[in-house]
Amino acid sequence: MSPKAEPSKTEALLAALRAPSAHNAQPWRLVQMKDDDAFALRYALADKLDADPDDRDALLAMGAFYETLSLSAAANGMAVSFAPAVPVTVDDEGMTLGVVSFGPATGGEAGVAGQALAASVGGRITNRTPYQRGPLAASLRDELVGLGCTLLEPARVAPLVSKASVMAWRDERFVADLRQWTRFDDSAPDGLTCACLNLSRLDRAALRFALWRGRLPRWLAWVYAQRDVRLTKASSAVAVLSVADRDPMTLFDCGRRLLRSWVTIMASGHAYHPISIVIDQPTAADLTRLASVGDAVAIFRVGVPTGPAVKSNRRPLSAVVTPR
């Protein structure tokens, strides 16, 4: 690649750092190879979540990272390609998923829809405010269905969210993850800050108590669950993404669809918010039956937000890219 293209590559890499991940753990790493424009894409086990034993959330995040990088590269006049590792390899430090390579844009690889997403990917942000409850526009519904989403009425999902949230607050592993990744310092470069979680002072005090307690009694877990229930009901729709199997590359590809779904939602003037507790608890099987899908691995609510969102922070590029 010519020296003139180097700033664009750096800009694309910096933009890719804004990719989403569960608990803002940012599990992605790029290891530069002999070719300056090629990087091994790795999932860092140091960022593994206790409540993600089969690495589902991490592999979805890895796919979302690559898709963010791909769209960001297109927005910077470049293209990236991905060659999956066959087989995926694992060592003590992480999992190598494949090789990401930068190259010149040909103009036809993304298509009109891809270019529109590339122009919008920089504005993607999770919005945890209540949403307006009006129906989604037919065009947005069609686009989400085209990306593999199954759309459900929030009222049908709310009881399942309540059940999952009660389970979560009684699950020591879930609370331990929150304790590890919650950041009460809003300038923290990783984890979930109270600002991005849209927590009031009362919410922050309640969270501190729950983290100190470690596991809530059932009655108190129900009280805590009502916030999730209210947010679910305050939505236009709940979307579910599913897979045929849990192969790493299947989850990686689903993560790419997840990212495209979220960027599509943002580009339409709507917002999204993951409701991952339903997937992280045994209620995942209930959701699969409710949505009549193969294997539900992601769930999020959709609607027009009633307030702005705060961006979560990101690690510097030097913490993600390792030179050869």
VMD Tcl script that draws the C-alpha trace (Angstrom):
set ca {
  {0.00 0.00 0.00}
  {1.31 3.45 -0.87}
  {2.43 5.83 1.92}
  {-0.48 8.14 1.04}
  {-2.90 5.41 2.06}
  {-1.37 4.93 5.51}
  {-3.37 7.73 7.22}
  {-6.60 6.26 5.85}
  {-5.69 2.85 7.28}
  {-5.00 4.39 10.66}
  {-8.27 6.33 10.53}
  {-10.15 3.12 9.71}
  {-8.48 1.29 12.60}
  {-9.27 4.13 15.00}
  {-12.90 4.14 13.86}
  {-13.09 0.36 14.33}
  {-12.28 0.80 18.01}
  {-15.85 2.10 18.38}
  {-17.18 -1.42 17.73}
  {-19.61 -2.74 20.37}
  {-18.88 -5.55 22.82}
  {-20.64 -7.03 25.84}
  {-19.68 -5.05 28.97}
  {-17.47 -2.92 26.69}
  {-14.76 -5.56 27.23}
  {-13.22 -4.88 23.78}
  {-11.80 -8.43 23.33}
  {-10.31 -7.82 19.87}
  {-6.61 -7.73 19.04}
  {-4.81 -7.23 15.73}
  {-1.30 -8.68 15.38}
  {0.60 -7.21 12.43}
  {2.06 -9.75 10.04}
  {5.03 -9.55 7.66}
  {2.85 -7.71 5.18}
  {2.22 -4.28 6.74}
  {-1.35 -4.38 5.48}
  {-2.23 -7.77 7.00}
  {-3.18 -8.51 10.62}
  {-4.07 -11.67 12.51}
  {-7.45 -11.09 14.18}
  {-7.48 -12.53 17.71}
  {-9.96 -12.81 20.56}
  {-8.07 -12.03 23.78}
  {-9.04 -14.44 26.54}
  {-7.93 -11.85 29.11}
  {-11.20 -10.06 28.28}
  {-13.39 -13.13 28.60}
  {-16.61 -12.62 30.58}
  {-17.44 -15.08 33.36}
  {-21.07 -15.13 32.22}
  {-20.01 -16.04 28.65}
  {-18.69 -19.59 29.10}
  {-19.09 -20.63 25.45}
  {-17.65 -17.31 24.12}
  {-20.89 -16.46 22.34}
  {-20.84 -12.78 23.28}
  {-17.12 -12.50 22.52}
  {-17.40 -14.06 19.07}
  {-20.38 -11.86 18.21}
  {-18.24 -8.89 19.28}
  {-15.37 -10.09 17.09}
  {-17.70 -10.18 14.08}
  {-19.03 -6.72 14.98}
  {-15.46 -5.43 15.23}
  {-14.56 -6.73 11.78}
  {-17.77 -5.33 10.27}
  {-17.09 -1.95 11.87}
  {-13.57 -2.04 10.45}
  {-14.85 -3.03 7.01}
  {-17.42 -0.22 6.91}
  {-14.96 2.30 8.36}
  {-12.38 1.35 5.73}
  {-14.98 1.87 3.00}
  {-15.76 5.30 4.47}
  {-12.03 6.08 4.19}
  {-11.72 4.98 0.56}
  {-10.26 1.56 1.29}
  {-11.34 -2.05 1.50}
  {-10.57 -4.86 3.90}
  {-10.93 -8.59 3.43}
  {-11.09 -11.43 5.92}
  {-9.63 -14.91 5.45}
  {-10.90 -17.22 8.22}
  {-8.45 -19.52 9.94}
  {-9.00 -23.17 9.04}
  {-9.24 -24.36 11.70}
  {-9.64 -21.63 14.30}
  {-6.65 -21.93 16.64}
  {-6.56 -21.38 20.41}
  {-3.61 -20.87 22.75}
  {-3.23 -19.71 26.35}
  {-3.71 -16.06 25.40}
  {-6.50 -16.18 22.89}
  {-8.17 -17.44 19.75}
  {-6.96 -16.63 16.23}
  {-9.97 -16.27 13.93}
  {-8.25 -15.34 10.67}
  {-6.36 -12.66 8.78}
  {-7.60 -9.14 8.02}
  {-6.00 -7.48 4.99}
  {-6.24 -3.88 3.78}
  {-6.34 -3.01 0.10}
  {-7.53 -0.34 -2.32}
  {-11.26 0.08 -2.82}
  {-12.55 -1.19 -6.14}
  {-15.81 0.73 -5.92}
  {-18.09 -2.27 -6.31}
  {-17.47 -4.46 -3.30}
  {-19.89 -2.77 -0.88}
  {-22.75 -1.77 -3.16}
  {-25.16 1.09 -2.54}
  {-26.46 -0.34 0.74}
  {-22.93 -0.95 2.01}
  {-21.86 2.59 1.17}
  {-24.88 3.96 3.04}
  {-23.93 1.91 6.10}
  {-20.29 3.02 5.78}
  {-21.43 6.63 5.94}
  {-23.47 5.90 9.10}
  {-21.23 3.52 11.07}
  {-19.48 6.35 12.91}
  {-22.77 7.41 14.50}
  {-23.57 4.02 16.01}
  {-24.18 4.20 19.76}
  {-26.25 2.19 22.24}
  {-29.12 4.24 23.65}
  {-30.48 3.03 27.00}
  {-33.24 5.63 27.41}
  {-36.95 4.73 27.13}
  {-38.23 4.70 23.54}
  {-41.43 5.84 21.94}
  {-43.86 2.97 21.54}
  {-45.17 3.67 18.04}
  {-44.74 1.00 15.37}
  {-41.58 0.78 13.31}
  {-41.68 2.03 9.75}
  {-42.33 -0.77 7.28}
  {-39.06 0.00 5.48}
  {-37.00 -0.47 8.67}
  {-38.85 -3.68 9.53}
  {-38.09 -5.03 6.06}
  {-34.40 -4.13 6.34}
  {-34.07 -5.82 9.73}
  {-35.87 -8.94 8.54}
  {-33.53 -8.97 5.56}
  {-30.59 -9.05 7.98}
  {-32.05 -12.11 9.70}
  {-33.88 -10.43 12.59}
  {-37.11 -11.83 13.98}
  {-39.27 -8.98 15.35}
  {-41.47 -9.48 18.41}
  {-43.94 -7.29 20.25}
  {-42.34 -5.91 23.45}
  {-45.33 -6.96 25.56}
  {-44.70 -10.60 24.61}
  {-41.05 -10.39 25.64}
  {-41.45 -8.38 28.87}
  {-42.38 -11.38 31.10}
  {-39.31 -13.22 29.84}
  {-37.13 -10.18 30.56}
  {-38.49 -10.09 34.10}
  {-37.76 -13.78 34.61}
  {-34.24 -13.46 33.15}
  {-33.41 -10.35 35.15}
  {-34.46 -11.99 38.43}
  {-32.27 -14.97 37.55}
  {-29.38 -12.65 36.70}
  {-29.46 -10.73 39.98}
  {-29.48 -14.07 41.81}
  {-26.56 -15.37 39.71}
  {-23.21 -14.78 41.41}
  {-21.41 -15.14 38.07}
  {-23.49 -12.36 36.51}
  {-22.90 -10.05 39.47}
  {-19.18 -10.88 39.45}
  {-19.00 -9.81 35.79}
  {-20.75 -6.55 36.64}
  {-18.34 -6.00 39.51}
  {-15.37 -6.57 37.21}
  {-16.57 -4.39 34.32}
  {-18.62 -1.60 35.93}
  {-16.71 1.69 36.03}
  {-17.82 4.42 38.43}
  {-15.13 6.62 36.85}
  {-16.71 7.93 33.63}
  {-13.26 8.45 32.06}
  {-12.35 4.73 32.22}
  {-11.12 3.40 28.84}
  {-13.03 0.12 29.10}
  {-15.98 -1.38 30.93}
  {-19.41 0.14 31.47}
  {-19.50 3.64 32.94}
  {-22.55 4.87 34.82}
  {-22.97 7.63 32.24}
  {-23.26 5.26 29.30}
  {-25.59 3.04 31.34}
  {-27.86 6.08 31.83}
  {-27.95 5.56 35.61}
  {-29.46 8.11 37.95}
  {-27.92 8.75 41.38}
  {-30.46 6.35 42.87}
  {-29.62 3.76 40.19}
  {-25.90 4.12 40.97}
  {-26.50 3.62 44.68}
  {-28.63 0.54 43.98}
  {-25.92 -0.87 41.70}
  {-23.22 -0.30 44.32}
  {-25.35 -2.16 46.85}
  {-25.94 -5.10 44.49}
  {-22.23 -5.37 43.68}
  {-21.42 -5.31 47.39}
  {-24.14 -7.87 48.18}
  {-23.00 -10.24 45.43}
  {-26.34 -12.02 45.04}
  {-29.78 -10.59 45.70}
  {-32.69 -12.37 47.43}
  {-35.55 -13.18 45.08}
  {-37.86 -10.38 46.23}
  {-35.14 -7.75 45.81}
  {-34.03 -9.22 42.49}
  {-37.63 -8.73 41.29}
  {-37.49 -5.06 42.30}
  {-34.22 -4.58 40.41}
  {-35.66 -6.41 37.39}
  {-38.45 -3.88 36.93}
  {-36.07 -1.34 35.34}
  {-35.31 -3.82 32.54}
  {-39.02 -4.58 32.18}
  {-39.95 -0.89 31.90}
  {-37.32 -0.29 29.24}
  {-38.46 -3.34 27.28}
  {-42.07 -2.19 27.30}
  {-40.95 1.31 26.28}
  {-39.97 0.13 22.80}
  {-41.45 -0.27 19.35}
  {-40.17 -3.80 18.80}
  {-37.78 -6.41 20.13}
  {-35.44 -8.03 17.60}
  {-33.87 -11.48 17.87}
  {-30.95 -12.86 15.86}
  {-30.35 -16.60 15.69}
  {-27.83 -19.10 14.33}
  {-27.91 -22.64 13.07}
  {-24.96 -23.68 15.26}
  {-22.37 -22.29 17.71}
  {-19.34 -22.73 15.46}
  {-16.97 -19.76 15.98}
  {-17.28 -18.62 12.38}
  {-21.09 -18.88 12.51}
  {-21.15 -16.60 15.55}
  {-18.58 -14.30 13.92}
  {-20.80 -13.91 10.86}
  {-23.84 -13.31 13.10}
  {-21.88 -10.53 14.81}
  {-21.43 -8.90 11.41}
  {-25.21 -9.01 10.84}
  {-25.77 -7.68 14.35}
  {-23.56 -4.66 13.67}
  {-25.26 -3.99 10.34}
  {-28.64 -4.20 12.04}
  {-27.63 -1.62 14.62}
  {-26.15 0.77 12.06}
  {-29.29 0.39 9.93}
  {-31.44 1.26 12.95}
  {-29.35 4.34 13.75}
  {-29.37 5.50 10.12}
  {-33.19 5.41 10.15}
  {-33.40 7.76 13.13}
  {-34.17 4.99 15.62}
  {-32.11 3.51 18.46}
  {-31.32 0.07 19.85}
  {-30.39 -1.42 23.23}
  {-29.29 -5.05 23.84}
  {-31.28 -7.05 26.40}
  {-28.53 -9.64 26.82}
  {-29.72 -11.00 30.18}
  {-32.34 -13.03 28.32}
  {-29.60 -14.77 26.35}
  {-27.16 -15.12 29.27}
  {-29.64 -17.03 31.46}
  {-31.52 -20.33 30.87}
  {-34.31 -18.15 29.46}
  {-32.41 -18.29 26.15}
  {-34.27 -21.53 25.41}
  {-37.59 -19.82 26.19}
  {-36.70 -17.00 23.81}
  {-35.81 -19.45 21.07}
  {-39.25 -21.03 21.39}
  {-41.03 -17.66 21.62}
  {-39.33 -16.38 18.47}
  {-39.61 -19.76 16.67}
  {-35.96 -19.60 15.59}
  {-33.09 -22.08 15.50}
  {-30.87 -20.81 18.32}
  {-31.35 -17.27 19.63}
  {-27.99 -15.60 20.36}
  {-28.78 -11.87 20.40}
  {-31.77 -9.76 21.46}
  {-32.25 -6.01 21.44}
  {-35.06 -3.50 21.65}
  {-35.73 -0.91 18.95}
  {-37.52 2.43 18.92}
  {-37.26 6.19 18.72}
  {-35.29 7.36 21.78}
  {-36.62 9.95 24.20}
  {-33.18 11.22 25.18}
  {-29.54 11.32 24.05}
  {-27.00 8.57 24.68}
  {-23.48 8.84 26.10}
  {-20.66 7.08 24.28}
  {-18.64 4.54 26.20}
  {-14.88 5.00 26.12}
  {-12.36 2.93 24.19}
  {-8.81 1.74 24.67}
  {-6.11 3.41 22.58}
  {-5.07 1.85 19.29}
  {-1.72 0.87 20.81}
  {-3.55 -1.45 23.21}
  {-5.29 -3.26 20.36}
  {-2.71 -3.43 17.55}
  {0.53 -5.33 18.18}
  {3.38 -4.61 15.75}
  {5.25 -7.60 14.34}
}
mol new
graphics top color blue
foreach p $ca { graphics top sphere $p radius 0.5 }
foreach p [lrange $ca 0 end-1] q [lrange $ca 1 end] { graphics top cylinder $p $q radius 0.2 }
display resetview
